[in-house]
Amino acid sequence: MPTLAGLHGADQRRPLYSRFPALYFATPAWVKRAARSAFAARQGRIERLIARYLDVLERAPEGDGRPVPLVLTHDVDTGEGLATLPRLLAVEESLGLSSLTFVVTHRYAWARETLASWAERGHAFGVHDTTHDNRLAYLEPADVERRIARAQAALGPLDSGAFRAPAFLRSPSLYEGMARRVRVDFSTSDSALVWPHPGDGLGSPFPVSHRSLTVVPTTLPRDGELLALGLDRAATLDLCRRKASQLARVGAPAVLLTHPDPTFTDTARRIDAYGELLAWLRSSGRFQLTAPADALAELQRRATCEVAA
Ligand SMILES: [Zn+2]
């Protein structure tokens, strides 16, 4: 059952790094890694977190058995991430797949021609804020709208109308501000494994509509969460396959977020593991392997439940 708290993140507490963005970005990678591991250790209950995560859909009724939409997404938070992105795209293309990448438009250099050449190969693009200072959700609606408009203008014809808020931080103000600009919002999880806190999200794996928006929860475990829990490759793939199987069973879209940024999916081993997961998703026959543009249209069509403001 979707809840407003899930859509708006009303059960979130504003994190310190949204007041001091340097904490999020200027921190050395190893400190962030250590902090994430410490976070996981403090949670202290990795197995219980995973059990809780998988329990959400365990008793949900079965869907119609048809293949469900699969949407591969990337948030590119840094210039280093943008440099690594082609390696992820190459893995997807080798399997006949393509993805939707959310760009931080005014933080690092990027070239419209480069993105356009990827778009010609079936990939799509959306907005992930102008600067990723993690303050977007705490601005007035008019300022949220201005920022998103500025980012969309930078992308120009490459903008698909899809959007994801930085760090999954949401608020009523964010949704009011994005409503006139965004077609499909990916700023919430169905029920987060770890981040921003366990269970954060819409509370449903199905797309909903909110005013003219389609809100599509990110439903597969995210790379940052899996790394924070310290799961090895086998455990990571196992958890992703189990959640993907649940989504296929209940008839909900499988939406995957992978970051090409440093400390996320940026090493040959992790990119190879990403390819292994994609190959499994492809061969299972339970997922629609459409280009992101078609998947976005399908997700809008499926968003029949209206979540009122
Ligand atoms: Zn981000």
Boltz pocket constraint, residues with backbone or C-beta under 6 A from the ligand:
constraints:
  - pocket:
      binder: B
      contacts: [[A, 75], [A, 76], [A, 77], [A, 128], [A, 132], [A, 165], [A, 166], [A, 167]]
      max_distance: 6.0
